[in-house]
Amino acid sequence: MLKMDLKWRLIATVASLVLALLVNIIWGFGWAFVFWLVFVVFVVGYFLLGTISAASERLNFGDLDGAERILGYTKFPKLLLKMNQAYFKLLQGMIAMQRKDSVKGEALLQEAYDIGLPTDNDRAMVLLNLAYSNHGKRKFQVAKGQLRQIKEMDITDITLLTKVAELEQALKVNPNGMQSMMYGGGRGGRAQQRMIRQDGATQKKTNNRKSSSKRKKKKKK
């Protein structure tokens, strides 16, 4: 049922209900029991599993509107299994991030992580997105801490490993903001060097004037 298309899940649910009612009326509950059981399984599956799988497939194809619409069919997300609640927030967060709503996206991803994702790949993906976002905001120490958490996980996804390596390289270039201070804030250092050179030049000029006045005095004598 997890892999069944949402449309066919809906059709199967309605069909099992209709058959259950008809058989129950004509031959009795005993004959209709199987159809009632199928109907209950689909209904319970809707409340416990939601529409996560179908929405995830849409998102994988880049259909943000479709994924969001299908997620909206899950009317009671708090009734989902804990794992599916986490995936529900994860998908919402990924949609928000792809729409450049980083504040909402980060909050939803953090919520998914806190609820509890089942695999290291999923947890690492969430932390990686948060770390990249913090790196973009120049919160280098926070991103560095999240990178340490990621590296402690057993990641098997090759693409994810590549992205982790890219983040690590980016943080090596600017690990904690110190290089930014050296180069961005280095203007102060260069200005200070100019001041030193100017002071030295002024001092030389002063010394030259003093020696020149001394020579003039000697000539007058």
Secondary structure, DSSP 8 states (H G I E B T S, - for coil): -TTS-HHHHHHHHHHHHHHHHHHHHHH-HHHHHHHHHHHHHHHHHHHHHTTHHHHHHHHHTT-HHHHHHHHHT---GGGS-HHHHHHHHHHHHHHHHHTT-HHHHHHHHHHHHHH--SSHHHHHHHHHHHHHHHHHTT-HHHHHHHHHHHHTS----HHHHHHHHHHHHHHHHSSSSHHHHHHTTHHHHHHHHHHHHHHHHHHHHHHHHHHHHHHHHHHH-
